[in-house]
Amino acid sequence: MILDGQTKVYGIFGYPVKHSKSPTFQTAAFLHLGINAVYVPFEVNPNDLEKAVESLKVLKIAGVNITIPHKENVINYVNELSEEVKIIKAANTIKNIDGYLIAYNTDWIGFVEGLKELEPNLEDKRVLVIGAGGSSRAVVYGLLRENVDKIYLANRTLPKVYNLIQEYKSHFRIIDKIITPISLQDIEGFLNNVDIIVNTTSVGLNDEDFPLFDYSLLKDSHIVVDIIYKETKLLKVAKEKGCKHQNGFPMLIYQGAKSFEIWTGQKAPVEIMKKSLNLE
């Protein structure tokens, strides 16, 4: 890699951000395609987010990814929101076009493309989604776009689920028939009704976390996805039960690939990106 006056700068805003894998696979993609660009992690304190976004214009940074905890607040500081961001109300990608900042959400695409590695046809599937935060909103959006038959949306506080349904209603007209709100305590009563189980919460990040439900009730017919980037207790049991299962790395790769394409206009070398993280 040769850095010169023509080198474009991309990066990621997060807090913390030192653990991010995005610089590794995005840099691998730039190198593979011979694109003169670098990808840098920027640790941005939430109090400095507005200034950080404004700096994209001043420093002519070509684009950034946005990660926790900035995905929702960042949409207040850009010039334009893509259609999916208007619905999801969270962004993970910004493209800088001569100082004009456009926000996108590629998390939903990342989730769907990753899930399709386990189940290519999502139409008419029944899905349990655990959690109703920013990641869940992207997951639910992707599932609705794929015409799943049913979503059981479980959360600790049900008003958050009802709010999501209300906000999505104008975009997905029969959403009341598709999404059923359930409490975390009631999950076990719905396990026999679903094909796919998705955890979008942080439960499982720490080994001492209490389980979301009785994992021994999993069946080998279940497809289990945990968007955390590790083998959680949920995934360990899914593996033992013979379930198709997946952690958060496929979603990470595919959302990053879509961001890459938004920035560069070139097809992302997904296999190269996977190889850089030893995921091939």
GUROBA-870160 format. One line per 5 residues: number of its first residue (from 1); for each residue x, y, z of C-alpha. Coordinates in Angstrom, 1 decimal, decimal comma. Last residue first. Layout:
NUM = X/Y/Z  ...
// end
This chain:
280 = -13,9/-18,5/4,6  -14,2/-16,9/8,1  -10,5/-16,4/8,8  -11,1/-12,7/9,3  -9,1/-11,7/6,2
275 = -10,7/-14,7/4,4  -14,2/-13,3/4,9  -13,2/-10,0/3,3  -11,6/-11,9/0,4  -14,8/-14,0/0,0
270 = -16,9/-10,8/0,0  -15,0/-9,0/-2,8  -17,3/-6,0/-2,8  -18,7/-5,1/-6,2  -17,6/-1,5/-7,1
265 = -19,5/1,8/-6,7  -16,9/2,8/-4,2  -18,8/4,1/-1,2  -22,1/2,4/-1,6  -20,3/-0,8/-2,6
260 = -18,1/-0,8/0,5  -21,2/-0,1/2,7  -22,8/-3,2/1,1  -19,7/-5,3/1,9  -19,6/-4,0/5,5
255 = -23,2/-5,1/6,0  -22,3/-8,5/4,5  -19,2/-9,0/6,7  -20,8/-7,9/10,0  -24,0/-10,0/9,3
250 = -21,7/-13,0/8,6  -19,7/-12,3/11,8  -22,7/-12,1/14,2  -22,9/-15,8/15,2  -24,6/-18,6/13,2
245 = -26,5/-21,8/13,8  -28,1/-24,7/11,9  -29,3/-26,8/14,8  -27,7/-30,1/15,8  -28,7/-29,9/19,4
240 = -25,0/-29,5/20,6  -24,6/-26,7/18,1  -27,7/-25,0/19,3  -26,5/-25,4/22,9  -23,2/-23,7/22,1
235 = -25,1/-21,0/20,1  -27,3/-20,1/23,1  -24,3/-20,2/25,4  -22,6/-17,7/23,1  -20,1/-18,5/20,4
230 = -18,7/-15,0/19,6  -19,5/-11,9/17,6  -23,0/-11,3/19,0  -25,7/-11,4/16,3  -27,0/-14,7/17,7
225 = -28,7/-16,7/15,0  -30,4/-20,1/15,6  -32,2/-22,2/12,9  -34,5/-24,6/14,6  -35,1/-28,1/13,2
220 = -32,6/-29,7/15,7  -34,9/-28,6/18,5  -34,2/-26,1/21,2  -35,9/-26,7/24,6  -32,5/-27,2/26,3
215 = -32,0/-23,5/25,8  -34,4/-22,7/28,6  -34,9/-19,0/28,0  -32,9/-15,8/27,7  -30,0/-17,5/29,6
210 = -28,5/-15,6/32,6  -25,3/-13,8/31,7  -22,2/-15,3/33,4  -20,4/-15,9/30,1  -20,6/-12,2/29,1
205 = -21,8/-11,3/25,6  -24,6/-13,9/26,1  -27,3/-11,3/26,6  -26,3/-8,3/24,4  -29,7/-8,4/22,7
200 = -30,4/-9,2/19,0  -31,0/-12,9/19,5  -32,6/-14,5/16,5  -34,6/-17,8/16,5  -35,8/-19,3/13,2
195 = -38,4/-22,0/12,4  -41,0/-20,9/15,0  -44,2/-22,3/16,6  -42,6/-24,9/18,9  -40,6/-22,2/20,5
190 = -43,7/-20,1/21,3  -44,4/-21,2/24,9  -40,7/-20,9/25,8  -40,7/-17,2/24,9  -43,4/-16,2/27,5
185 = -41,1/-14,8/30,2  -39,3/-12,6/27,6  -42,7/-10,9/26,9  -44,4/-11,3/23,6  -45,4/-8,9/20,8
180 = -46,9/-10,5/17,7  -45,7/-9,2/14,4  -47,2/-10,4/11,1  -50,9/-9,6/11,5  -50,3/-6,1/12,9
175 = -47,7/-5,6/10,1  -50,4/-5,8/7,5  -49,5/-2,4/6,0  -45,8/-2,5/6,0  -44,5/1,1/5,4
170 = -47,2/3,0/7,3  -47,2/0,4/10,1  -43,4/0,6/10,8  -43,7/3,3/13,4  -46,7/1,7/15,1
165 = -45,1/-1,8/15,2  -41,9/-0,3/16,6  -43,8/1,5/19,3  -45,7/-1,6/20,2  -42,4/-3,4/20,7
160 = -41,0/-0,7/22,9  -44,2/-0,7/24,9  -43,5/-4,4/25,6  -40,6/-4,0/28,0  -38,3/-7,0/28,4
155 = -38,7/-7,8/24,8  -39,9/-10,6/22,5  -41,0/-10,0/18,9  -42,8/-13,1/17,5  -42,5/-12,5/13,7
150 = -44,7/-14,4/11,3  -45,0/-15,3/7,6  -41,7/-13,9/6,4  -42,0/-11,7/3,4  -38,3/-11,0/2,9
145 = -38,7/-7,2/3,3  -40,4/-8,0/6,6  -37,4/-10,0/7,7  -35,0/-7,2/6,8  -37,1/-4,6/8,7
140 = -37,2/-6,9/11,7  -33,4/-7,3/11,7  -32,9/-3,5/11,3  -35,2/-2,7/14,2  -33,6/-5,5/16,2
135 = -30,2/-3,9/15,9  -31,6/-0,6/17,2  -33,4/-2,1/20,2  -36,4/-4,4/20,3  -34,9/-7,7/21,7
130 = -35,4/-11,3/20,9  -36,7/-12,1/17,4  -38,7/-15,4/17,0  -39,3/-16,1/13,4  -41,9/-18,0/11,4
125 = -40,9/-18,6/7,7  -43,3/-17,8/4,9  -40,6/-16,4/2,7  -37,1/-16,9/4,1  -35,7/-19,0/1,3
120 = -31,9/-19,4/1,3  -31,8/-20,7/4,9  -28,3/-21,0/6,5  -26,3/-18,8/4,2  -29,5/-16,9/3,8
115 = -29,1/-15,7/7,4  -25,9/-13,9/6,5  -27,6/-12,1/3,5  -30,6/-11,1/5,6  -28,5/-9,8/8,5
110 = -26,1/-7,8/6,3  -29,0/-6,4/4,4  -30,6/-5,2/7,6  -27,4/-3,8/8,8  -26,9/-1,8/5,6
105 = -28,5/1,4/6,9  -27,7/4,5/5,0  -26,8/8,2/5,8  -26,0/10,7/3,1  -23,6/13,6/3,8
100 = -23,1/16,4/1,3  -19,5/17,7/1,7  -18,4/16,8/-1,8  -20,3/13,5/-1,7  -19,6/12,0/1,8
95 = -21,2/8,6/2,3  -22,3/7,6/5,8  -23,0/4,1/6,9  -24,5/2,6/10,1  -27,8/4,5/10,3
90 = -30,8/4,2/12,7  -34,4/5,3/12,4  -35,4/2,0/10,8  -38,0/3,7/8,6  -36,2/6,9/7,6
85 = -33,0/4,9/7,5  -34,5/2,5/5,0  -35,4/5,4/2,6  -31,9/6,9/2,7  -31,5/9,9/5,0
80 = -30,0/13,2/3,7  -27,9/16,1/5,0  -26,4/14,4/8,1  -26,3/15,5/11,8  -29,5/14,2/13,3
75 = -29,1/10,7/11,7  -26,0/10,2/14,0  -28,1/9,9/17,1  -29,5/6,5/16,2  -26,4/4,6/15,1
70 = -24,0/6,3/17,6  -23,6/3,9/20,5  -22,6/1,5/18,9  -21,4/1,6/15,3  -21,2/4,0/12,4
65 = -19,4/3,2/9,2  -17,6/6,1/7,5  -17,2/7,7/4,1  -15,0/9,8/1,9  -13,2/11,8/4,6
60 = -12,8/15,3/3,1  -11,2/16,6/6,3  -13,6/19,5/6,7  -16,7/17,6/5,4  -16,0/14,5/7,6
55 = -15,2/16,8/10,4  -18,9/17,7/10,7  -19,7/14,1/11,7  -17,0/14,3/14,4  -18,4/17,6/15,7
50 = -21,9/16,2/16,0  -20,6/13,1/17,7  -18,5/14,8/20,3  -20,7/14,2/23,3  -21,0/10,5/22,3
45 = -17,2/10,2/22,5  -15,8/9,2/19,1  -13,1/6,6/18,8  -12,1/6,7/15,1  -11,1/3,4/13,4
40 = -9,3/4,0/10,1  -9,8/2,6/6,6  -7,3/3,4/3,9  -7,8/4,0/0,2  -6,1/3,7/-3,2
35 = -8,3/0,9/-4,6  -6,3/-2,0/-6,1  -9,2/-4,4/-5,9  -7,6/-6,8/-3,5  -6,0/-3,9/-1,5
30 = -9,3/-2,1/-1,0  -11,1/-5,4/0,0  -8,3/-6,3/2,5  -8,6/-2,8/4,0  -12,3/-3,3/4,5
25 = -11,7/-6,7/6,1  -9,2/-5,5/8,7  -10,6/-2,0/9,4  -14,0/-3,5/10,1  -12,9/-5,9/12,8
20 = -13,7/-3,4/15,6  -12,2/-4,0/19,0  -10,6/-0,6/19,3  -14,0/1,1/18,7  -15,4/2,1/22,1
15 = -17,2/4,3/21,4  -17,7/4,1/17,6  -17,1/5,9/14,4  -15,6/3,8/11,5  -13,3/4,8/8,7
10 = -12,7/5,8/5,2  -9,9/7,9/3,8  -9,1/8,3/0,1  -5,5/8,2/-1,0  -4,8/10,7/-3,9
5 = -2,2/12,8/-2,0  -0,1/9,7/-1,3  -0,1/6,5/0,7  1,3/3,4/-1,0  0,0/0,0/0,0
// end
